[in-house]
Amino acid sequence: MAFADIYKTGGHKRNLGHFANIIKLALSDNKISDKEQEVISHLKRQLHISDADYQKILKAPNSIPINPPANLNARLERFFNLISVVIADNKIKEKQLRLLERITVGLGFIVSDTKRIVAKAVNFVVEGYELEKFSLEMKKIL
């Protein structure tokens, strides 16, 4: 373990786990499209992911554990980011949806409602909902 890893905050660890999920979704078809890369680059900056952490996650995204936030608003924001990667290249792949369902459970959403929650959430983002409206609508169905 690197010396700097000892001092990573809980928030940074959550960001690393979230970013690893983003990469897993993008790599689910074994390649990252240009549009997916645009979303990834934006989220990398937003989450304060260093180039070194990016390379580490890119090589082994499954080595970083999911560390979900306890706050519902933060979980919905993460969920929104994940869906943004799934729809980035205008091709929603079945493999990505199955992985998104597993990640949704890891984020703390109800297991028995996962398929319905993912279907509704993806539909909201495809329809162009921004984060605020997405969160409001998701809270109605959770």
Secondary structure, DSSP 8 states (H G I E B T S, - for coil): --HHHHT--HHHHHHHHHHHHHHHHHGGGSS--HHHHHHHHHHHHHTT--HHHHHHHHH-GGGS-----SSHHHHHHHHHHHHHHHHTTS---HHHHHHHHHHHHHTT--GGGHHHHHHHHHHHHHTT--HHHHHHHHHHH-
